[in-house]
Amino acid sequence: MILLATLPSQAAKKASKSDGGPRQYLDKPDDWFAGPDAKEIATNILSYQSSLGGWPKNVDTTAKLYDGDPARLKPTFDNKATVDELRFLARAFDVTKEPKYQAAVEKGVDYILKAQYPSGGWPQFYPPDNSYHRYITFNDDVMVRVMELLRDTYTSDRFAFLDAARKKSAKTEFDLGVQCILKCQIKVDGKLTAWCAQHDEKTFAPTPGRSFELTSISGSESVGVVELLMSLDDPSPQVIQSIQSAIAWFESAKLPGIKVDQEDAPDTIKGHDRVVVPDASAPPMWARFYDIKTNKPIFSDRDGIPKAELAEIGDERRNGYRWLDYWPQPLLDTEYPAWKAKWATKLAVPTTQQ
């Protein structure tokens, strides 16, 4: 029997550079970006940029030139697309001053600016379709990653080449994104909790994603949202209340005394089975989805029917999705205490007096 979920380090909690794509090169030294390998990779990345300015997902845009129909390139922010390509090209221009890299970054930033809804959120795809892709998307840190990039465009020397108008727009849209986040935070019985993986782009209401991703409070995506809010300079009383309410919700949503094991199961689709087992010594886990009314974990097959236990859904979804993990643990153990210490004076003042 293999322990499936282990408590991650802070570094492991973030997206791994070993995932492939542009991310694996972003920490290379300047002399590497000035060399032939970086030039070849940049050329490959440029070939995947769509006419709208973004990049497609589920393809390694660094590996080879795109040789398909440019009209078939569908740009998105999902699965880490677009943001990492822009970071790579900005780094390449910073070192080489190659004009085509600058032009591509400008086009990509314009794509992000154009994609934002008037309500402040970003869809998974732009232009949005009529499915769940159109919703404000926290799933897989889409909105958080886009907002972090926008902030870098007006605060980081790596984007110093961008013009003042773009930087001003980026700051305006970042601030609007923060307000969107605050409006999306789910309130239950008068108390703020956390966020769903998707929210309606007009009403800010929590919404479902794929058929097995039900309307809920997310024990995963909410972590990145809180981390973004904690990174803000001089947090407002509303931001402070949002963070502290979310932390309280994470504490209330802990699932102590369990772990997830992986057992050999030759008769299942993947040849193994994930099983929740009791373990009094295990650190607390969190569910991916919580019922908004009861604050209890929910699990679902592709039929969209909520179940109370992982064992109640079929092996295809049970073993094909990460339903339980330790996502908020570094936030609670280290990040939030550090933030709380940093803003101790501000937090000591009652919210109504700030």
Buried (B, 14 or more C-beta within 10 A) or exposed (E): EEEBBEBBEEEEBEBEBEEBBBBBBBEBEEEBBEBEEBBEBBEBBBBBBBEBBBBBBEBBBBEEEBEEEEEEBBBBBBBBBBBBBBBBBBBBBBBBEBEEBBBBBBBBBBBBBEBBBEBBBBBBBBEBEEEBBBBBBBBBBBBBBBBBBBBBBBBEEBBEBBEEEBBEBBBBBBBBBBBBBBBBBBEEEEEBBBBBBBBBBEEBBBBBBBBBBBBBBBBBBBBBBBBBBBBBEEBBBBBBBBBBBBBBBBEEBBBEBBBBBBEEBEEBBEEBBBBBEEBEEBBBBBBBBBBBEEEEBBBBBEEEBBBEEBEEBBBBBBBBBEBBBBBBBBBBEEBBEEBBEEBEEEBEEEEEEE
